[in-house]
Amino acid sequence: MLTKTQTVDGAAIKKAIEGRDGKMLSSFYSDDALVRVIDRNNPPSKPREIRGRAAISTFWDDICSRAMTHKVDTTIADGDSLAFTQACTYPDGTKVFAAAMLEMKNGRIARQTVVQAWDE
C-alpha cells in the first residue's frame, strides 16, 4: 500500500488504476488539487472540474466501484509532469479511452487533465 513518502510515478499510477484502488489513487493528490475532465458532455470550454482531495476521492471511488477493467497502456514522465493512457472495458463490451496529463508539486498531483472518449 502507498505511504505518504512514496513517490507518485507511472508504476504507482498503473498499480492503483488497474487494481481499482480508489483510496490509493486519492492519496496521490495534494489537498488543493484540481482534476479537469474533458469529454463529449464536458467540452474544453466548460470542462468538469473536481477540486480538492475529498471531491477527487469521491470521483475515484465512483470509477473504481464500477464493474469494468482498466489497463494503463503508456506512461511518460518528464520532470514534474506525468502522462498516461488508459483503456477501460465494461462487461457489455463498451470501451472508454482516456489520456491524462498530471502536473506534480512536492511529490503529489496538483493538477490533472483527462481527455476521454466513450463508445456510443
All heavy atoms as an XYZ file, in Angstrom:
924
protein
N       0.835     -1.179      0.000
C       0.000      0.000      0.000
C       0.879      1.242      0.000
O       1.964      1.241      0.550
C      -0.905     -0.023      1.236
C      -2.096      0.894      1.113
S      -3.102      0.458     -0.289
C      -4.685      0.604      0.397
N       0.410      2.292     -0.606
C       1.149      3.539     -0.703
C       1.277      4.198      0.655
O       0.342      4.211      1.442
C       0.416      4.487     -1.659
C       1.077      5.837     -1.885
C       2.262      5.669     -2.827
C       0.075      6.797     -2.477
N       2.446      4.741      0.912
C       2.640      5.522      2.131
C       2.791      6.983      1.743
O       3.003      7.308      0.590
C       3.890      5.057      2.893
O       5.033      5.342      2.094
C       3.839      3.589      3.235
N       2.724      7.875      2.716
C       2.836      9.312      2.463
C       4.166      9.678      1.820
O       4.268     10.683      1.161
C       2.655     10.096      3.761
C       1.245     10.083      4.287
C       0.409     11.076      3.536
C      -0.976     11.153      4.140
N      -1.860     11.985      3.354
N       5.208      8.871      2.009
C       6.522      9.216      1.494
C       6.813      8.601      0.130
O       7.813      8.921     -0.472
C       7.617      8.793      2.486
O       7.525      7.387      2.717
C       7.485      9.534      3.804
N       5.982      7.721     -0.370
C       6.224      7.091     -1.664
C       6.004      8.086     -2.794
O       5.061      8.870     -2.787
C       5.294      5.887     -1.864
C       5.555      5.170     -3.182
C       4.718      3.934     -3.340
O       4.145      3.438     -2.380
N       4.616      3.432     -4.550
N       6.895      8.054     -3.766
C       6.783      8.931     -4.923
C       5.681      8.445     -5.846
O       5.534      7.250     -6.084
C       8.127      8.941     -5.691
O       9.152      9.365     -4.807
C       8.063      9.848     -6.887
N       4.920      9.396     -6.352
C       3.902      9.077     -7.355
C       4.632      8.977     -8.686
O       5.275      9.922     -9.129
C       2.825     10.183     -7.417
C       1.805      9.850     -8.481
C       2.165     10.363     -6.068
N       4.548      7.813     -9.306
C       5.183      7.610    -10.600
C       4.291      6.724    -11.463
O       3.205      6.320    -11.036
C       6.589      7.013    -10.438
C       6.603      5.660     -9.730
O       5.534      5.014     -9.592
O       7.684      5.231     -9.300
N       4.737      6.449    -12.681
C       3.936      5.655    -13.610
C       3.575      4.280    -13.065
O       2.448      3.816    -13.226
N       4.523      3.638    -12.395
C       4.262      2.303    -11.845
C       3.193      2.356    -10.757
O       2.313      1.489    -10.691
C       5.549      1.688    -11.299
N       3.248      3.380     -9.896
C       2.254      3.511     -8.825
C       0.869      3.819     -9.393
O      -0.130      3.252     -8.944
C       2.677      4.606     -7.840
N       0.823      4.698    -10.397
C      -0.452      5.019    -11.062
C      -1.039      3.755    -11.689
O      -2.220      3.458    -11.533
C      -0.249      6.111    -12.139
C       0.131      7.444    -11.506
C      -1.455      6.232    -13.055
C      -0.985      8.212    -10.879
N      -0.209      3.014    -12.412
C      -0.664      1.782    -13.082
C      -1.212      0.780    -12.065
O      -2.299      0.236    -12.257
C       0.505      1.170    -13.871
C       0.155     -0.112    -14.611
C       1.357     -0.585    -15.419
C       1.128     -1.907    -16.109
N       0.180     -1.845    -17.214
N      -0.489      0.569    -10.986
C      -0.916     -0.390     -9.956
C      -2.264      0.015     -9.364
O      -3.161     -0.813     -9.209
C       0.138     -0.472     -8.850
C      -0.243     -1.395     -7.721
C       0.821     -1.422     -6.640
C       0.375     -2.307     -5.495
N       1.345     -2.306     -4.400
N      -2.411      1.293     -9.037
C      -3.657      1.755     -8.409
C      -4.838      1.701     -9.370
O      -5.923      1.253     -9.003
C      -3.470      3.170     -7.870
N      -4.630      2.148    -10.612
C      -5.738      2.153    -11.576
C      -6.137      0.732    -11.940
O      -7.316      0.380    -11.907
C      -5.375      2.980    -12.828
C      -5.365      4.470    -12.470
C      -6.359      2.705    -13.970
C      -4.884      5.385    -13.574
N      -5.181     -0.094    -12.302
C      -5.507     -1.462    -12.707
C      -6.052     -2.279    -11.545
O      -6.846     -3.195    -11.743
C      -4.292     -2.129    -13.351
C      -3.971     -1.493    -14.698
C      -2.810     -2.144    -15.436
O      -2.168     -3.089    -14.890
O      -2.546     -1.705    -16.577
N      -5.664     -1.925    -10.312
C      -6.181     -2.601     -9.123
C      -7.481     -2.009     -8.618
O      -8.009     -2.456     -7.597
N      -7.985     -0.966     -9.324
C      -9.232     -0.293     -8.941
C      -9.189      0.127     -7.465
O     -10.135     -0.034     -6.726
C     -10.433     -1.193     -9.237
C     -10.611     -1.455    -10.715
C     -11.655     -2.484    -11.058
N     -12.906     -2.279    -10.335
C     -13.871     -3.182    -10.277
N     -13.732     -4.342    -10.878
N     -14.974     -2.932     -9.624
N      -8.061      0.736     -7.082
C      -7.820      1.129     -5.691
C      -8.020      2.644     -5.550
O      -7.068      3.426     -5.639
C      -6.409      0.710     -5.283
C      -6.148      0.886     -3.806
O      -6.850      1.679     -3.142
O      -5.215      0.223     -3.304
N      -9.263      3.057     -5.340
C      -9.604      4.470     -5.217
C      -8.896      5.141     -4.058
O      -8.496      6.307     -4.153
N      -8.719      4.436     -2.959
C      -8.050      5.005     -1.788
C      -6.599      5.345     -2.124
O      -6.103      6.415     -1.776
C      -8.131      4.035     -0.611
C      -7.539      4.568      0.661
C      -7.747      3.603      1.816
C      -7.120      4.156      3.087
N      -7.272      3.239      4.205
N      -5.931      4.425     -2.797
C      -4.546      4.680     -3.184
C      -4.484      5.852     -4.165
O      -3.652      6.756     -4.006
C      -3.894      3.446     -3.813
C      -2.436      3.689     -4.202
S      -1.643      2.278     -5.012
C      -1.461      1.184     -3.622
N      -5.359      5.849     -5.166
C      -5.355      6.936     -6.139
C      -5.565      8.282     -5.463
O      -4.859      9.248     -5.748
C      -6.438      6.703     -7.202
C      -6.092      5.624     -8.226
C      -7.345      5.133     -8.935
C      -5.064      6.146     -9.208
N      -6.502      8.362     -4.556
C      -6.786      9.619     -3.850
C      -5.580     10.115     -3.070
O      -5.358     11.324     -2.953
C      -7.972      9.439     -2.899
O      -9.122      9.091     -3.627
N      -4.786      9.199     -2.542
C      -3.628      9.582     -1.743
C      -2.536     10.250     -2.577
O      -1.642     10.882     -2.035
C      -3.057      8.363     -1.013
O      -2.356      7.523     -1.915
N      -2.609     10.153     -3.890
C      -1.608     10.742     -4.765
C      -1.755     12.256     -4.902
O      -0.860     12.928     -5.391
C      -1.695     10.140     -6.171
C      -1.349      8.679     -6.269
C      -1.799      7.939     -7.341
C      -0.571      8.032     -5.320
C      -1.487      6.601     -7.482
C      -0.258      6.689     -5.438
C      -0.710      5.971     -6.531
N      -2.907     12.818     -4.524
C      -3.227     14.221     -4.798
C      -2.917     15.131     -3.615
O      -3.070     14.741     -2.462
C      -4.711     14.353     -5.150
C      -5.052     13.670     -6.446
C      -5.319     12.306     -6.482
C      -5.078     14.381     -7.637
C      -5.602     11.661     -7.674
C      -5.364     13.742     -8.837
C      -5.619     12.379     -8.850
O      -5.898     11.746    -10.033
N      -2.551     16.373     -3.934
C      -2.392     17.383     -2.892
C      -3.784     17.771     -2.386
O      -4.796     17.506     -3.049
C      -1.660     18.612     -3.440
O      -2.393     19.213     -4.480
N      -3.842     18.371     -1.217
C      -5.136     18.733     -0.623
C      -5.952     19.670     -1.506
O      -7.174     19.609     -1.516
C      -4.939     19.383      0.749
C      -4.447     18.391      1.786
O      -4.654     17.171      1.607
O      -3.851     18.836      2.792
N      -5.279     20.545     -2.258
C      -5.974     21.528     -3.085
C      -5.892     21.204     -4.584
O      -6.004     22.086     -5.429
C      -5.435     22.934     -2.823
C      -3.957     23.052     -3.148
O      -3.282     22.023     -3.352
O      -3.461     24.197     -3.203
N      -5.717     19.937     -4.920
C      -5.567     19.511     -6.311
C      -6.820     19.817     -7.135
O      -7.925     19.971     -6.599
C      -5.271     18.015     -6.367
N      -6.613     19.862     -8.444
C      -7.698     20.078     -9.400
C      -7.615     19.019    -10.482
O      -6.545     18.807    -11.070
C      -7.579     21.468    -10.043
C      -8.493     21.742    -11.240
C      -9.958     21.771    -10.805
C      -8.101     23.043    -11.921
N      -8.737     18.343    -10.741
C      -8.854     17.405    -11.857
C      -9.865     17.993    -12.830
O     -10.978     18.338    -12.435
C      -9.323     16.002    -11.390
C      -9.571     15.095    -12.594
C      -8.310     15.374    -10.454
N      -9.444     18.137    -14.088
C     -10.347     18.609    -15.145
C     -10.615     17.442    -16.082
O      -9.688     16.765    -16.517
C      -9.711     19.743    -15.937
C      -9.495     20.978    -15.127
C      -8.804     22.079    -15.908
N      -8.328     21.618    -17.193
C      -8.141     22.392    -18.250
N      -8.362     23.656    -18.176
N      -7.694     21.903    -19.387
N     -11.896     17.214    -16.402
C     -12.298     16.134    -17.295
C     -12.919     16.760    -18.537
O     -13.859     17.558    -18.434
C     -13.302     15.182    -16.616
C     -13.735     14.081    -17.578
C     -12.705     14.582    -15.341
N     -12.380     16.385    -19.705
C     -12.891     16.862    -20.982
C     -13.398     15.651    -21.753
O     -12.676     14.670    -21.938
C     -11.791     17.596    -21.772
C     -11.305     18.807    -20.974
C     -12.293     17.999    -23.156
C     -10.052     19.455    -21.518
N     -14.669     15.715    -22.157
C     -15.272     14.644    -22.932
C     -16.475     15.210    -23.683
O     -16.669     16.426    -23.737
C     -15.646     13.446    -22.051
C     -16.591     13.782    -20.910
O     -17.306     14.805    -20.966
O     -16.627     13.003    -19.940
N     -17.288     14.345    -24.242
C     -18.452     14.769    -25.027
C     -19.390     15.674    -24.221
O     -19.923     16.647    -24.732
C     -19.204     13.526    -25.511
C     -20.423     13.825    -26.320
C     -21.016     12.503    -26.831
N     -22.306     12.743    -27.395
C     -23.461     12.413    -26.843
N     -23.471     11.796    -25.675
N     -24.593     12.655    -27.431
N     -19.591     15.359    -22.958
C     -20.508     16.124    -22.117
C     -19.843     17.307    -21.424
O     -20.531     18.130    -20.819
C     -21.143     15.211    -21.066
C     -21.984     14.133    -21.699
O     -22.640     14.349    -22.713
N     -21.943     12.942    -21.124
N     -18.533     17.365    -21.450
C     -17.753     18.416    -20.788
C     -16.701     18.926    -21.770
O     -15.544     18.506    -21.716
C     -17.076     17.860    -19.530
C     -18.074     17.247    -18.572
O     -18.743     17.954    -17.851
N     -18.174     15.925    -18.583
N     -17.100     19.826    -22.683
C     -16.179     20.279    -23.725
C     -15.061     21.155    -23.157
O     -15.144     21.616    -22.016
C     -17.089     21.080    -24.658
C     -18.205     21.561    -23.788
C     -18.416     20.465    -22.776
N     -14.014     21.383    -23.951
C     -12.878     22.176    -23.464
C     -13.265     23.556    -22.924
O     -12.620     24.044    -21.988
C     -11.984     22.314    -24.703
C     -12.321     21.122    -25.533
C     -13.790     20.863    -25.304
N     -14.302     24.163    -23.446
C     -14.705     25.487    -22.963
C     -15.409     25.421    -21.610
O     -15.482     26.425    -20.905
C     -15.607     26.186    -23.978
O     -16.780     25.428    -24.198
N     -15.907     24.232    -21.233
C     -16.584     24.046    -19.948
C     -16.278     22.652    -19.387
O     -17.164     21.814    -19.240
C     -18.096     24.207    -20.111
C     -18.508     25.610    -20.473
C     -20.006     25.741    -20.553
C     -20.353     27.163    -20.945
N     -21.768     27.375    -21.065
N     -14.999     22.403    -19.059
C     -14.660     21.074    -18.543
C     -15.269     20.841    -17.164
O     -15.577     21.791    -16.440
C     -13.129     21.111    -18.454
C     -12.809     22.556    -18.272
C     -13.858     23.316    -19.046
N     -15.435     19.582    -16.830
C     -15.839     19.232    -15.464
C     -14.622     19.469    -14.581
O     -13.515     19.022    -14.905
C     -16.256     17.767    -15.402
C     -16.621     17.303    -14.012
C     -17.049     15.850    -14.018
N     -17.310     15.418    -12.658
C     -17.400     14.145    -12.291
N     -17.267     13.190    -13.191
N     -17.630     13.827    -11.035
N     -14.799     20.187    -13.478
C     -13.697     20.452    -12.567
C     -13.995     19.845    -11.206
O     -15.051     20.100    -10.627
C     -13.434     21.953    -12.440
C     -12.920     22.549    -13.736
C     -12.431     23.966    -13.582
O     -12.735     24.619    -12.560
O     -11.722     24.428    -14.502
N     -13.059     19.039    -10.725
C     -13.181     18.373     -9.437
C     -12.062     18.940     -8.566
O     -10.880     18.757     -8.876
C     -13.060     16.843     -9.597
C     -14.075     16.355    -10.637
C     -13.244     16.145     -8.267
C     -13.674     15.103    -11.343
N     -12.446     19.653     -7.513
C     -11.469     20.392     -6.700
C     -11.330     19.802     -5.305
O     -12.323     19.535     -4.643
C     -11.904     21.845     -6.562
C     -11.884     22.600     -7.859
C     -12.295     24.057     -7.659
N     -12.317     24.757     -8.925
C     -11.246     25.295     -9.505
N     -10.080     25.221     -8.917
N     -11.358     25.916    -10.660
N     -10.076     19.617     -4.891
C      -9.774     19.164     -3.543
C      -9.739     17.659     -3.427
O     -10.436     16.946     -4.147
N      -8.923     17.191     -2.516
C      -8.733     15.743     -2.358
C     -10.019     15.024     -1.990
O     -10.274     13.915     -2.453
C      -7.655     15.434     -1.328
C      -7.323     13.931     -1.349
C      -6.340     13.506     -0.334
N      -5.111     14.266     -0.459
C      -4.107     14.138      0.384
N      -4.191     13.323      1.404
N      -3.016     14.854      0.230
N     -10.887     15.628     -1.172
C     -12.136     14.955     -0.779
C     -13.018     14.696     -2.006
O     -13.543     13.596     -2.173
C     -12.886     15.776      0.264
N     -13.176     15.689     -2.855
C     -14.000     15.520     -4.067
C     -13.336     14.549     -5.037
O     -14.012     13.732     -5.682
C     -14.237     16.872     -4.735
N     -12.014     14.612     -5.140
C     -11.283     13.694     -6.012
C     -11.417     12.263     -5.503
O     -11.556     11.316     -6.281
C      -9.815     14.136     -6.145
C      -9.757     15.471     -6.913
C      -8.968     13.061     -6.817
C      -8.415     16.172     -6.853
N     -11.427     12.091     -4.191
C     -11.623     10.769     -3.595
C     -12.989     10.197     -3.984
O     -13.098      9.024     -4.355
C     -11.498     10.859     -2.075
O     -11.708      9.607     -1.486
N     -14.022     11.023     -3.930
C     -15.370     10.593     -4.335
C     -15.376     10.203     -5.815
O     -15.974      9.192     -6.199
C     -16.398     11.718     -4.070
O     -16.392     11.993     -2.661
C     -17.787     11.325     -4.510
N     -14.704     10.998     -6.646
C     -14.578     10.729     -8.085
C     -13.948      9.356     -8.316
O     -14.489      8.523     -9.037
C     -13.741     11.850     -8.719
C     -13.303     11.612    -10.125
C     -14.183     11.777    -11.183
C     -11.984     11.271    -10.406
C     -13.764     11.585    -12.494
C     -11.553     11.080    -11.712
C     -12.454     11.233    -12.763
N     -12.792      9.095     -7.680
C     -12.110      7.820     -7.875
C     -12.887      6.648     -7.269
O     -12.905      5.554     -7.837
C     -10.683      7.867     -7.320
C      -9.722      8.531     -8.270
C      -9.021      9.673     -8.056
C      -9.363      8.081     -9.578
N      -8.250      9.960     -9.163
C      -8.438      9.005    -10.105
C      -9.738      6.986    -10.358
C      -7.875      8.876    -11.375
C      -9.181      6.858    -11.633
C      -8.264      7.789    -12.125
N     -13.526      6.864     -6.133
C     -14.337      5.793     -5.536
C     -15.444      5.366     -6.500
O     -15.719      4.171     -6.642
C     -14.946      6.235     -4.205
C     -13.927      6.288     -3.070
O     -12.808      5.738     -3.228
O     -14.258      6.882     -2.026
N     -16.069      6.338     -7.163
C     -17.116      6.023     -8.137
C     -16.549      5.208     -9.299
O     -17.075      4.150     -9.642
C     -17.769      7.307     -8.655
C     -18.729      7.051     -9.804
O     -19.591      6.149     -9.681
O     -18.618      7.746    -10.839
N     -15.472      5.675     -9.871
C     -14.885      4.981    -11.022
C     -14.423      3.577    -10.637
O     -14.684      2.604    -11.348
C     -13.726      5.798    -11.615
C     -14.287      7.064    -12.272
C     -12.922      4.975    -12.623
C     -13.241      8.051    -12.704
N     -13.763      3.456     -9.508
C     -13.228      2.154     -9.092
C     -14.310      1.176     -8.660
O     -14.073     -0.033     -8.630
C     -12.198      2.347     -7.986
S     -10.688      3.154     -8.570
N     -15.501      1.676     -8.333
C     -16.587      0.783     -7.925
C     -17.337      0.193     -9.116
O     -18.122     -0.738     -8.954
C     -17.581      1.536     -7.028
O     -18.329      2.480     -7.794
N     -17.099      0.709    -10.298
C     -17.801      0.221    -11.496
C     -17.238     -1.116    -11.945
O     -16.028     -1.349    -11.879
C     -17.665      1.238    -12.637
C     -18.296      2.564    -12.315
C     -18.092      3.536    -13.444
N     -18.505      4.886    -13.052
C     -18.395      5.928    -13.825
N     -17.879      5.811    -15.039
N     -18.795      7.104    -13.402
N     -18.132     -1.980    -12.430
C     -17.709     -3.283    -12.948
C     -17.081     -3.060    -14.324
O     -17.769     -2.999    -15.329
C     -18.902     -4.223    -13.047
N     -15.787     -2.889    -14.329
C     -15.063     -2.689    -15.580
C     -13.587     -2.998    -15.357
O     -13.124     -3.039    -14.223
C     -15.237     -1.244    -16.089
C     -14.700     -0.195    -15.161
S     -15.145      1.526    -15.535
C     -14.660      1.753    -17.181
N     -12.891     -3.239    -16.443
C     -11.451     -3.450    -16.352
C     -10.737     -2.173    -16.778
O     -11.254     -1.404    -17.593
C     -10.987     -4.607    -17.256
O     -11.315     -4.297    -18.611
C     -11.647     -5.918    -16.850
N      -9.576     -1.948    -16.207
C      -8.757     -0.782    -16.508
C      -7.358     -1.270    -16.883
O      -6.804     -2.122    -16.200
C      -8.617      0.134    -15.289
C      -9.906      0.594    -14.715
N     -10.519      1.754    -15.110
C     -10.714      0.056    -13.776
C     -11.631      1.924    -14.437
N     -11.774      0.904    -13.615
N      -6.806     -0.697    -17.945
C      -5.430     -1.030    -18.334
C      -4.710      0.263    -18.664
O      -5.151      1.025    -19.514
C      -5.420     -1.951    -19.550
C      -4.014     -2.260    -20.021
C      -3.930     -3.566    -20.732
C      -2.560     -3.911    -21.266
N      -1.412     -3.488    -20.548
N      -3.627      0.512    -17.951
C      -2.771      1.651    -18.249
C      -1.768      1.164    -19.280
O      -0.989      0.250    -19.022
C      -2.078      2.187    -16.978
C      -1.086      3.279    -17.338
C      -3.119      2.700    -15.995
N      -1.837      1.765    -20.476
C      -1.007      1.291    -21.586
C       0.364      1.953    -21.626
O       1.367      1.296    -21.813
C      -1.716      1.546    -22.917
C      -2.988      0.726    -23.059
O      -2.955     -0.475    -22.739
O      -4.005      1.283    -23.477
N       0.410      3.259    -21.468
C       1.649      4.002    -21.638
C       1.771      5.042    -20.538
O       0.787      5.709    -20.212
C       1.649      4.731    -23.003
O       1.434      3.791    -24.044
C       2.951      5.464    -23.239
N       2.946      5.191    -19.969
C       3.219      6.296    -19.052
C       4.511      6.966    -19.502
O       5.452      6.290    -19.924
C       3.359      5.845    -17.582
O       4.420      4.909    -17.479
C       2.080      5.221    -17.067
N       4.511      8.283    -19.420
C       5.691      9.070    -19.782
C       5.892     10.115    -18.693
O       4.947     10.818    -18.326
C       5.508      9.769    -21.142
C       5.293      8.725    -22.241
C       6.699     10.666    -21.463
C       4.877      9.317    -23.568
N       7.103     10.206    -18.181
C       7.423     11.192    -17.142
C       8.500     12.135    -17.659
O       9.426     11.713    -18.361
C       7.906     10.487    -15.885
N       8.355     13.411    -17.304
C       9.343     14.428    -17.657
C       9.321     15.484    -16.565
O       8.389     16.286    -16.496
C       9.014     15.043    -19.013
C      10.044     16.069    -19.463
O      11.183     16.041    -18.953
O       9.711     16.903    -20.319
N      10.303     15.446    -15.690
C      10.355     16.406    -14.599
C       9.144     16.279    -13.701
O       8.868     15.203    -13.176
N       8.400     17.363    -13.544
C       7.204     17.368    -12.697
C       5.932     17.074    -13.476
O       4.829     17.389    -13.017
C       7.068     18.722    -11.989
C       8.075     18.876    -10.856
O       8.537     17.850    -10.340
O       8.397     20.025    -10.511
N       6.068     16.468    -14.647
C       4.904     16.099    -15.463
C       4.881     14.595    -15.671
O       5.924     13.958    -15.831
C       4.958     16.792    -16.827
O       4.902     18.191    -16.673
N       3.681     14.046    -15.663
C       3.479     12.622    -15.906
C       2.255     12.493    -16.788
O       1.231     13.147    -16.532
C       3.262     11.874    -14.584
C       2.948     10.384    -14.649
C       4.164      9.606    -15.135
C       2.529      9.863    -13.278
N       2.350     11.693    -17.825
C       1.212     11.455    -18.711
C       0.992      9.953    -18.816
O       1.930      9.159    -18.720
C       1.480     12.048    -20.093
N      -0.269      9.572    -19.008
C      -0.566      8.160    -19.224
C      -1.819      8.002    -20.063
O      -2.643      8.908    -20.144
C      -0.688      7.384    -17.906
C      -1.850      7.770    -17.028
C      -3.082      7.126    -17.157
C      -1.713      8.752    -16.057
C      -4.144      7.468    -16.330
C      -2.762      9.091    -15.230
C      -3.989      8.448    -15.372
N      -1.930      6.852    -20.703
C      -3.152      6.484    -21.410
C      -3.770      5.299    -20.700
O      -3.066      4.484    -20.092
C      -2.897      6.139    -22.890
O      -2.002      5.029    -22.966
C      -2.321      7.336    -23.642
N      -5.091      5.243    -20.792
C      -5.840      4.209    -20.075
C      -6.960      3.703    -20.974
O      -7.693      4.496    -21.574
C      -6.415      4.833    -18.812
C      -7.271      3.935    -17.981
C      -7.770      4.656    -16.735
O      -7.351      5.756    -16.397
N      -8.691      4.029    -16.045
N      -7.098      2.386    -21.056
C      -8.180      1.758    -21.805
C      -9.047      0.978    -20.817
O      -8.532      0.222    -19.995
C      -7.623      0.817    -22.874
N     -10.353      1.191    -20.901
C     -11.293      0.543    -19.981
C     -12.358     -0.192    -20.784
O     -12.728      0.235    -21.880
C     -11.976      1.580    -19.094
S     -10.821      2.631    -18.211
N     -12.873     -1.275    -20.201
C     -13.929     -2.040    -20.847
C     -14.974     -2.443    -19.812
O     -14.627     -3.013    -18.776
C     -13.372     -3.310    -21.521
O     -12.312     -2.949    -22.406
C     -14.460     -4.045    -22.295
N     -16.236     -2.117    -20.113
C     -17.355     -2.562    -19.282
C     -17.721     -3.994    -19.674
O     -17.389     -4.444    -20.774
C     -18.565     -1.656    -19.502
C     -18.482     -0.326    -18.787
C     -17.956      0.793    -19.408
C     -18.945     -0.185    -17.479
C     -17.885      2.017    -18.754
C     -18.885      1.027    -16.816
C     -18.350      2.123    -17.462
O     -18.289      3.330    -16.808
N     -18.431     -4.730    -18.797
C     -18.802     -6.115    -19.105
C     -19.605     -6.268    -20.405
O     -19.514     -7.296    -21.067
C     -19.642     -6.552    -17.898
C     -19.159     -5.697    -16.778
C     -18.819     -4.370    -17.418
N     -20.370     -5.239    -20.797
C     -21.159     -5.334    -22.029
C     -20.338     -5.039    -23.281
O     -20.848     -5.037    -24.393
C     -22.373     -4.408    -21.976
C     -22.022     -2.922    -22.015
O     -20.819     -2.570    -22.073
O     -22.955     -2.098    -21.994
N     -19.036     -4.790    -23.106
C     -18.151     -4.532    -24.232
C     -17.912     -3.056    -24.522
O     -17.053     -2.727    -25.345
N     -18.646     -2.164    -23.874
C     -18.441     -0.735    -24.067
C     -17.025     -0.363    -23.647
O     -16.553     -0.777    -22.590
C     -19.454      0.091    -23.248
O     -20.778     -0.257    -23.669
C     -19.232      1.579    -23.417
N     -16.361      0.420    -24.497
C     -14.985      0.810    -24.218
C     -14.879      2.305    -23.964
O     -15.648      3.098    -24.489
C     -14.090      0.420    -25.391
C     -14.034     -1.088    -25.604
C     -12.986     -1.461    -26.615
C     -12.972     -2.951    -26.867
N     -12.667     -3.756    -25.732
N     -13.896      2.649    -23.125
C     -13.556      4.035    -22.815
C     -12.047      4.154    -22.981
O     -11.303      3.273    -22.566
C     -13.932      4.416    -21.362
C     -13.606      5.875    -21.097
C     -15.378      4.106    -21.070
N     -11.608      5.245    -23.613
C     -10.178      5.513    -23.720
C      -9.921      6.885    -23.134
O     -10.672      7.832    -23.391
C      -9.704      5.477    -25.175
C      -8.222      5.698    -25.290
C      -7.343      4.653    -25.106
C      -7.712      6.961    -25.546
C      -5.974      4.858    -25.172
C      -6.344      7.177    -25.622
C      -5.474      6.121    -25.437
N      -8.866      7.006    -22.338
C      -8.536      8.284    -21.714
C      -7.042      8.550    -21.820
O      -6.226      7.633    -21.734
C      -8.950      8.278    -20.241
N      -6.720      9.822    -22.006
C      -5.343     10.297    -21.935
C      -5.298     11.329    -20.816
O      -6.168     12.207    -20.746
C      -4.912     10.913    -23.254
N      -4.322     11.221    -19.935
C      -4.238     12.116    -18.783
C      -2.854     12.748    -18.702
O      -1.840     12.091    -18.954
C      -4.527     11.350    -17.497
N      -2.852     14.034    -18.340
C      -1.612     14.779    -18.092
C      -1.651     15.254    -16.655
O      -2.627     15.891    -16.233
C      -1.500     15.962    -19.042
C      -0.331     16.873    -18.736
S       1.278     16.064    -18.835
C       1.582     16.168    -20.570
N      -0.615     14.940    -15.886
C      -0.546     15.304    -14.471
C       0.589     16.288    -14.252
O       1.678     16.109    -14.803
C      -0.290     14.065    -13.612
C      -1.408     13.059    -13.430
C      -1.847     12.428    -14.723
C      -0.984     11.994    -12.453
N       0.318     17.304    -13.440
C       1.345     18.246    -13.009
C       1.607     17.970    -11.531
O       0.691     18.019    -10.713
C       0.866     19.681    -13.193
C       0.595     20.053    -14.633
C      -0.055     21.411    -14.756
O       0.188     22.296    -13.891
O      -0.813     21.599    -15.710
N       2.859     17.677    -11.219
C       3.232     17.317     -9.863
C       3.808     18.533     -9.127
O       4.434     19.408     -9.736
C       4.295     16.218     -9.900
C       3.938     15.014    -10.751
S       2.542     14.085    -10.133
C       3.318     13.334     -8.725
N       3.576     18.558     -7.822
C       4.175     19.577     -6.966
C       4.462     18.923     -5.622
O       3.569     18.317     -5.019
C       3.216     20.754     -6.784
C       3.815     21.903     -6.012
C       2.865     23.087     -5.973
C       3.486     24.218     -5.186
N       2.573     25.360     -5.081
N       5.697     18.997     -5.178
C       6.112     18.388     -3.910
C       5.757     16.909     -3.831
O       5.328     16.412     -2.795
C       5.527     19.142     -2.721
C       5.989     20.581     -2.672
O       7.149     20.875     -2.966
N       5.092     21.477     -2.315
N       5.893     16.197     -4.955
C       5.658     14.759     -4.973
C       4.210     14.326     -5.046
O       3.913     13.135     -4.974
N       3.287     15.256     -5.176
C       1.854     14.954     -5.251
C       1.274     15.555     -6.526
O       1.804     16.510     -7.086
C       1.108     15.531     -4.046
C       1.495     14.902     -2.737
C       0.782     13.559     -2.572
N       1.350     12.807     -1.482
C       1.976     11.645     -1.634
N       2.138     11.125     -2.812
N       2.434     10.999     -0.596
N       0.136     15.029     -6.949
C      -0.537     15.569     -8.128
C      -1.238     16.861     -7.721
O      -2.072     16.864     -6.821
C      -1.566     14.568     -8.689
C      -0.881     13.249     -9.075
C      -2.308     15.183     -9.883
C      -1.842     12.110     -9.350
N      -0.889     17.952     -8.403
C      -1.512     19.251     -8.143
C      -2.623     19.536     -9.147
O      -3.663     20.101     -8.789
C      -0.467     20.354     -8.200
N      -2.396     19.153    -10.408
C      -3.395     19.351    -11.471
C      -3.374     18.140    -12.380
O      -2.314     17.595    -12.668
C      -3.087     20.592    -12.298
C      -3.341     21.890    -11.575
C      -3.016     23.104    -12.438
N      -3.704     23.122    -13.711
C      -4.856     23.755    -13.936
N      -5.451     24.394    -12.969
N      -5.406     23.746    -15.122
N      -4.563     17.765    -12.840
C      -4.679     16.667    -13.792
C      -5.732     17.044    -14.816
O      -6.803     17.545    -14.464
C      -5.090     15.374    -13.081
C      -5.289     14.204    -14.018
C      -5.595     12.912    -13.285
O      -5.486     12.827    -12.066
N      -5.972     11.904    -14.019
N      -5.412     16.809    -16.071
C      -6.380     16.992    -17.143
C      -6.575     15.649    -17.816
O      -5.600     14.988    -18.192
C      -5.899     18.034    -18.172
O      -5.708     19.281    -17.506
C      -6.921     18.209    -19.293
N      -7.831     15.236    -17.936
C      -8.187     13.967    -18.564
C      -9.046     14.255    -19.785
O     -10.039     14.992    -19.681
C      -8.993     13.067    -17.594
C      -9.387     11.763    -18.270
C      -8.223     12.827    -16.314
N      -8.676     13.684    -20.910
C      -9.498     13.746    -22.117
C      -9.938     12.313    -22.374
O      -9.101     11.416    -22.499
C      -8.731     14.326    -23.314
C      -9.609     14.347    -24.555
C      -8.196     15.725    -22.995
N     -11.271     12.103    -22.427
C     -11.756     10.729    -22.581
C     -12.813     10.631    -23.676
O     -13.521     11.592    -23.955
C     -12.307     10.201    -21.260
C     -13.492     10.947    -20.716
C     -13.950     10.401    -19.374
O     -13.319      9.532    -18.768
N     -15.060     10.908    -18.881
N     -12.869      9.442    -24.291
C     -13.869      9.149    -25.319
C     -14.498      7.804    -24.998
O     -13.811      6.868    -24.577
C     -13.218      9.115    -26.691
N     -15.820      7.734    -25.187
C     -16.603      6.539    -24.900
C     -17.196      5.988    -26.185
O     -17.522      6.741    -27.099
C     -17.786      6.873    -23.989
C     -17.440      7.323    -22.609
C     -16.741      8.435    -22.252
C     -17.793      6.662    -21.408
N     -16.643      8.514    -20.885
C     -17.283      7.431    -20.341
C     -18.503      5.490    -21.123
C     -17.456      7.072    -19.018
C     -18.667      5.129    -19.812
C     -18.144      5.910    -18.762
N     -17.388      4.669    -26.231
C     -18.209      4.087    -27.307
C     -19.615      4.627    -27.168
O     -20.084      4.841    -26.039
C     -18.282      2.556    -27.178
C     -17.039      1.847    -27.676
O     -16.228      2.485    -28.375
O     -16.893      0.655    -27.356
N     -20.264      4.853    -28.262
C     -21.662      5.334    -28.199
C     -22.568      4.407    -28.934
O     -22.215      3.693    -29.775
C     -21.744      6.729    -28.783
C     -20.875      7.669    -27.974
C     -21.346      9.088    -28.030
O     -22.550      9.323    -28.184
O     -20.502      9.965    -27.905
